[in-house]
Each structure stands twice: as C-alpha cells, then as structure tokens.
Amino acid sequence: MERFVLRGAQVLYGGSFGEMDVAVEGGRIAQVGQRLNGDVLRVEGYLLPGLIDEHIHGICGSDAMQGAQAVEAMSRSLVRHGVTSFLPTTMNAGVEETRAAVEGAKEVMRAGSPGAFVAGVHMEGPFLGEKYRGAQDSRANLPPSMENFARLAGGAADVVRLITVAPELPGAQDFIRAATRRGIVVSAGHTDATYEEMEAAVGWGLAQVTHLFNGMNPLHHRAPGVPGAALTLSGLATQVIADGVHLHPATVRLAVRSGANILLITDSMRATGLEDGVYDLGGQTVYVSGGVARLAAGNLAGSTLTLERAVKNAMRFAEIPLEEAAAMASSRVAASLGLNDRGEIAPGLRADLCLLGQDLEVAKTFVGGKLLFER
Ligand SMILES: [Zn+2]
C-alpha cells in the first residue's frame, strides 16, 4: 500500500493546531507525530479533517433530485471546496421522484463516488409542516410513518442517514422512535413545534434541528419554540446556514455563544458556483440575484454557500478561531451522524483531509488518501 507523509502544515489534532507530520497509508491515516517515515509531501497552511456537508441540494448545475449522474457531478465539484463527505439532500417531492433520487444516490455509493464520498442521503421532506414550508412545495407533504418512508425510500432505505421531520405532526412520535431504532438520525425542520413538543421529541430520539431559525417558528420570550429548544436542550445538534443572508451575523454569534452544538451546512442549490439567473429547485422556479436565491414570492430558496466559506464566515460572525469553526463542519457533523471512521485527523480514520492555504482558501483535498483537488 502506498504510504506518504504530509509535512509542514499546522495540523488540527486533538482540538488544536500544531506542526506535525501526518502519515497516510492505504487510504487511512496511519500516524500523526514528528519526523515520520515515508515519501514526504511538503505542504503549508492548515490541515483540517475533510469537511462534511450533511445538507446540500446541489452545486454547479446539478441537483440531488436528478439522480445518480447529478450526485456524481456534485461529488466531483465538492472537492474544490474541501468537502470529502456529503449527504445529497432531497426536496419535498412525490413518492416516485423521491424514490428515484434516493436510489440514484445509492447507485453512486455502490459504484464508488468520483470525488467527495456520498455518506448517505438526507431526506428533507416530505414529512414537513405547512406553515413554515420555506421553499418546500407543501403539496407533497405526507404524514410521517414507516409505511410512507418505505414507499419513499424504496430499495435504498438503508442509505438514508438523516431525515427532517416536523415533530408536531400526527404520527411523528412513532416514526421518530422507529427511524431512530434503525439508526437514522432525525432532525426537526419546517416545523411549528412548541418548546414542550421539542422536549418530548428529544425523548423519542430527535437528535438535530434543521437550519436553525429558518423554516420554523420564531423565538419568543414566553414561547421559545423550536429555536429555544435548539439552543438549550442537550442532546440536540443544530444546523446553521452561515451565509450572512439566512441569518444575521449576530444571530450566528448568539447561536454559538449559547453553547449549542452547532453544525455548519450549506443548504446550497444548483446555482452555487454559477452566475445569477433563473434556476429550478425541486420543481419550483428560483431567481438568483447577487448570490441570493428566492422564489417569486420572496421566500429564500436554498443558498449559494460553499462549506469552506461557511467556516470562514462562522469565524468572522461568531468571533471564533479556525479550530472551532472547522470542527462545526467536520468532527461535530461526523459525531452527530455516527460516521465514526472520519471527521478528525487521527490514526485509523479515513485519510479525508482538507488543506487550507494561509489565506484560508482550499489548497488541496484528499479523499481516502487520494489527492483529488489541488489549487
Ligand atoms: Zn434544504
């Protein structure tokens, strides 16, 4: 097995940066330490665990709803942004369309992804509420149940790793319990749940909140609702879109300072990396202007954010160091999803690595020890 040693970078190891060598062998991290043996590859900048995007609809013209080819194209595009694992994310759609998308992602997993690793699917819908639908087409909404899930996921139910559900819907309790037992991580989103309903749902196994403050009731001082639950209940991780549009920078700072377990996501749609214009998102027309995607009615419709930019933005918005922002887009996401073989730079884990230059732009991306992007 091919072995090489990355030398010269500040390595994020055990929660802080230090200059050390990282030896890669057989697609895994073999050792982290000083003066390791092997062919040396000189690098400079910051070596991070590869970034993990658990909520992404599309990028560079491709959308996860289009099936296997589009997911492959997303996989190839994402390594430019330091992303080494992602969950292609579905939109609210009919049963056949959803099944085709989930099965398409599974096909790529089986064949082997060409770039960033497809680590499963995030189904954002159709077990969603009507009131805070955002850019989701609520005509496709269905009540949560394992029967409906089986129809929607078809032969690919085993690759669904994350599902967004409105926990106040009838049937949610049984569904959340059953999904959690199967190892699926359940996230509350597009929801009008009360704080008390959220508390109960955590007891059923609810583990995440989908894009904090977006697609949910607002935080009121006498009715803290979903945001209040996300920021205070232990056991919940909460997704944040740090693009400066979906949330005011101070709101990101507030969320981080609450001590909640923040996970950075992009929620990006296919116009990401392309020019302003008219695009499609889950069958709805989206107008992208100045990088901001909206439906004709004005609702925000996904983002054009990339995950390395989310890391940089989080540093600035929340006044946190790179090591903390990077963890929000790597180790914390892996831990919440139960992806125990990645998310940190440590011996035995997959050699999924993202090298940032001194300017914090992505300089190199390794997936399973293979150099798949170089600036
Ligand atoms: Zn989304």
Residues whose N, C-alpha, C, O or C-beta is under 5 A from the ligand:
A	BS01	ZN	E124 D267
